[in-house]
């Protein structure tokens, strides 16, 4: 579903409240609870194909090893240069330069770790769980479940 997710509370009558559930991400629905199914809070309602998001996370995790190795190498360079400086073999300028290189490697590693956390959060959006207990009252026709222009109600839960 190419739809932005939100949950909208709609009052049907004084005694009944329904939640219209919209997905946060786009994609093919791979699993959806059927109409009439009773669900408890926290039950999985919808699974959207997350293959691309998983691959992105795997790629970022693989790349993280490169950033970590670069950081470790620069940290060792800094330690060695500090030792040489302390023994008056290396200049203060050499130490400052390697410190700048180390700081850059550290920032790159930290930024990349944040990208991984973002990808992990994005991956969670491909599963929609019941926010309240209830019964599924409506679901989309799966032959026409993809919408790229405007959000469609994915499930109505009462």
N, C-alpha and C positions, 0 to 999 in steps of 0.2 A: 504494500500500500504506500503510495507516495502521499502521505498525509502527516500533518503535524498533530501530535497527540495532546489531548487535554481531557479532563473529565468534567462533565457539565451536569449539574443536578437539575432535574426537571421534575416539577410536581405534577402528577397525573390527577390525583384526587387528594382529599384530606388524609386518607389512610395509607396511600401508596406513594412511594417515591421511586423514581427510576434514574439510573445513572446511564448516561450516554457515554460510551468509552471510545476514544479516538486513539489511534496509534501515534507514536512519536517519530516513527521511521517509515520509509517506503520499502516495499518488497513483496514477494509472493508469500501468501499465507500457507504455512506448511501444516498447521494444526489449529483447529478452532473448536471450542465446545459447541455442542449442538443445542438447538432451541429446546427448551424444556428441562435442560440439565440443571440440577441443583448444585450450587457451589458454596464453599465456605470461604471466608476471608483468607486470602493468600493462595488459593487454588490457581493453577495456570489456566488462563482463558484462551490465550492466543499465542502461537509461536510463528514468527515471521522469519523467512529464510535469512540467516545471518552469515552465510558462507564468506561473503566479501569482508564483512567486519571482522570475522575470525582471522582471515588471511592478513588483514591490515595489522591486527594485534600481534600475530606471529612474526610478521616482518619487523615491526618495531622492537619486539623482544630480541630478535636475532641481531638487529642493528645495535641494540643496547650493549651487547657484548663487545662490539668494536669500540664504542664510546668508553666503556669501562676499561678496556685494555689501553686505550690512548691515555686515559686519566692516570692509570697505574704507572705507565711509562713516564709520563711527565712528573708524577710525584717522585719517582725514583731519581729522575734527572735533577729535580730540585734538591733532594736530599744530598746527592753526590756533589752538586755545585756548592751547596752550603758547607759541606765538609772541606772542600777545596778552598773556599773563601776563608773559613775559620783557620786553615793552615797557611793562609796568605799566598796560596797558589793561584787562586782565581780572583778576578777583579770584582769590585762592587757592581759595576755595570753588567758583567756576566750574570751575577746573581739576580739583579733586577729583571733582566731579559727573561731568564728561565722562570722567574716568579710570574711574570706576565703570561708566559706560555702556559704555565700550570693553571693559573686563574681562568684562562680561556677554556682549557680542557674541562675544568671543574664546572663552569657555567654551561658548557655544551652538554655534559652528562646530566646535570640537573634539569635542563630544559627537555632533554630527551625522556627522562624519567617522568616528567609531567605529561608529555605526549602519550606515554604508555597508560598513565592513569586515565587520561581523557578517552583513549580507545577502549579501556575496560568499562568505563561508564557508558559509552556509546553501545557496547555490546549488550549491556543489560536492557537496553530499550527494545530489543527484538523479542522480548517475552513480556506479556501483559498478564498481570495477576489480578484476581478479584479484590477490589478495595473493601468490599463489604460482602456478607453472605447474601444469597438470593437465588433467583431462578433466571436463566437466560430467556429473554422474551423475544429477541430478534438478532439475527446475524445477516451479513451480506450474502448475496448470491456469489459463490466462489468463482463462477465463470467470469464475473465482472467485478472482481474485488480490487483491482488496481485503479487508482485514481491519482493522476498527477497534477490536477489543477486546484481542487478544493477538498477540504477534509470531508469525509463521509463518516457517519456513525458506524463503528465497527461492531459493537455489541450494545444492546440495551439490557441492563441488569436490574431486576426488581427484587 
